[in-house]
Each structure stands twice: as C-alpha cells, then as structure tokens.
C-alpha cells in the first residue's frame, strides 16, 4: 500500500470502470490510489465490445495491447428474428467507415488484467487484496475510506475525491440507501459455453449473433 495515506483521488474497485477512471485521471498528473479487494482479477462472463470503445482505448493507450492480443476480432453483428430468419450481416465499416470499425470479443479475466497493468504503467498506485470497509464523510463530503488489508490490518486513507467504481457492491449507494429499482429492468439472464461449435471465417469470425424470442420475451 502507498507509503502516504493521502492521494488526490481514491478509486474503489479495479474493474474496467475503475481502471479506466484511474488511468485517465493519472494521465492528468494527479496521484491516484486504486483499491481492489481481490488479489487477482476474477472470472467474469464475456464481453463483446462495441466499436465506439475504440476511442476510449486510444485515450488509455490500450490500443496496441489489444491489437497484439489473441482476442477474436469483431467486425459486425447479425440478427435472427423469432421466425428464424437471418438478417444480412451488419458490418461496422459499412455504416461508419474508419479505424474504429473493428473491435474485439474479449475474455474478461485477461482483459481486466491488461487494464490493471496499463493503469500501473501510467502511474496509478494499484493496491490489491485491500477491502474497503467504509467510505468516510465530513458532513456531506466524502474524504476517505476505511480499509482492511490481506493481513487483517485496518487503516484510514484520505483523498480530495473518492470514486465509487465498486460495481454491484455499490458502496455509497448502499450506505445511503439510494438504490431505486426500475421495474422495467427487472430481468434475468442465463448463460453457457459451447465446445466444438462452428465459427465462421474471415470477417465473420467474431460476429455477434443475436436471436430474438417470440413476443419480445428476450434474446440470445
């Protein structure tokens, strides 16, 4: 952990959101402490990136890392309606030509590791195995966090700005009971992997295929 207990910014959570925020802030010359309770990035389902993320990766200096990775390139998407009719391929470069018209199908555990290492390279103080127990407030302003390290030691860390990128943990939302569920988003998902499935070649190799269910009840 940092030798000082004060930073310009403390960010809770080292997922893509936390890694992105910490890197962009560090690029501007601020001292950033990134806190993550896990010792290594954990398994997460999927991720099918969209073309516009290209510009964020460019700002993060992640593009060359992604281009040299083994991640499958994604050039488009196809849709199958509830009657089984397959649409024509929707190629990104046909609708918005340019360098961002190709993206990737990533594996999150590897992608998260890459993002975290990229943050370190740009000056972010990454602390793993550190659990944030509470966000400290002075009146209505967040001023620090109470943490516990992997050895069980507790410590208070302070910063001018606290960013909650804890994902589903939603530390600040839960602390002040700010969560307001949207009934229309009360949905669930199931997932699986298929081994030995056929994959198209060339520009269709990494295409996402979206299959709609009848009566707009969902999609695969």
N, C-alpha and C positions, 0 to 999 in steps of 0.2 A: 504494500500500500504506500501511497505518497508519503514522503517524509514530513510534509506540511499538512495541516488539517484544514487548509483553506484553498479553494480554487475559484476562478471566475465562474465556472459552471460545473455543476454536478449533474450527471445524467444517470437515471435509474433504468437499467435494462440494456443489454447489448445485442438485441435482435437487429434486423435491418433498419428499423426506425431509430433506435439508439445509436447504432454505428454510423448511420448517415448524419444525424444531427451532430454528433460529437466531432466527426471529421470536418464537416463544413464550418463549424464554429472554431475548431483548432486552426483551420486554414486562415482564419482572420486574425490569428495571433493571440487568442485567449487561451488561458490554461483550463483544460477540461479533464475532469475525473469521471471515468465511466465505471459504473459498479454493476457487477453481474454475480448472481448467487451461485450459478453453476460453474464448475471448474473448466468445463469444455462445452462448446456448442452442443445442444441436444437435438435429437431427431425431431423433425417437423415434416408434415406432409407437404410434398410437392414444391414447386412453384412454377407457374407458367408466366413468364414476364411479358409485359406489353411493350410495344415499340417506344413509347414516349419515355420509358425509364432510361433510355439511351443517354439522354441529356443529363440526367442526374448522375449516371455512372461516369460521364465525361467530367463533370464537376468534381466528383470524388476521386478522379484519377484511377478508376477501376476498369476502364475500357480495355486496356491492353491485357490485363489479367483475365478478363472474360474471353477475349478473342483467342488467347493462347490456351484456354481451358478445354477440357474434353466434353463440356456441356453441349447437348444437341442444339443445333441452330434451328430457330423457329422463324419461318418466312410468311406464315399465314394461318388461316383457320378455315374450317368447313363446318357447315351446319346440316343436321339431319332432322327433318320435321317429324311430327308424331305419326305420319303415314309411312315413314321410312324413305322419303325422297331426299336424296343427297344434293346439296347446293353445289354450284360451281365454287372452286377454291377462291377464297378471299385473300389475295396476296397483298401484303402491306405496300410493296413497292409500286403496285399498280394504282393505288389510291393516294399514296403520299410518298412519291419517289424521294430518295435521299439516303444519307448514311444511316439514318435511324430505322430504315425499313426492314431490318433483320434484328431479331433478339434471340433469347435462349430459353430452353427448358432446363431449369437448374435443379440440383439436389441441395435442399436447404442446409443440411448439416455441413456440407462442403462450402456452399456459398456464404453461410454465416461466418465460417472460419476465415474465409478470404476477406470479408468485410471487416472483421475484427483486426486482422493483421494489417490491413490497409489503414485502419484508424491509428494503430500503433505507429506505423511508418510516418504518419503526418502529425505526430506529437501528442496524441491522446494518451493519457495515463489510464491504461486498462487494468482494472482490478477484478479478478475472477475469484470465485469462492467467497464472495462477500455478500452477505444478505442484509438488505435494508429493512430494518425493523420498524422504522417510523420516519415520517417527514417532520422536521422541527419548524415551528412557526413562531414569529414575533408579531403579535397581533394578527393581521390578515396576510402577512408576507412570509413565504417560505424562505428560511435562512440556512437550512442544513438538514442533515439526516443522521439518524442513529443506526449504526451498522454492527454486525457481528461477523468476524472473520472465520476462516475454516477451523481455527483453533478454539473458537468459542469466546474470543476476546471482544468486548464491546468498546465502541469508540464513537465520538461525535465528529462529524465532518461538516464544514461550513462552506458556503458559496454565495455569490451575489445572485445567482439564478439556479433554480432547481428544475430540471426537466424530467417529467414522469413518462418514460418510454417502457413501462413495465408490462405492456400488453394486457392480457386478460387479467393480470393481477390488479391492475388499475388502482394503485395505492392511494392516490389522492382522491379519486372518485369514491372509493370505498370509505376512506377516512371521514369524508364529509357527507356520505350517502347522497351523492349527486347523480347516481345512475338513474336514467329514465328510459325504461324499455319501450321499444317501438313494436306494437302488436303485429304490424305487417312484416316485421323481420324475425318473427318467432318461427324459425326454420331449423331444420337439422340436416345432417349430411352423413352418408356412409361412403366408405372408400375401400379400395383394394388394389393390389398389383397383379398383373398378368405376366406369366413367364412364357417365352416362346411365341409371343404374338407377332403377327406380321407387321412390319413397318415399311411404309413407302420409302422410296429412294429419292435422292437429289433434293430439290427444293421442297418436296412434300414430306421429307423425313421427319421433321419436327413439328408438323402441323397439329394444332389442337382441333379435335373433332367434337362438336357439341351436339348431343342428341336430345331433342325435346320430347317430353312425355305428353300424353293426351290431356286435354282440358287444362293446359298450363300448370300442371301439378309439380313441375320440376324438370330437371335436366341432368344428363350425364356428361 
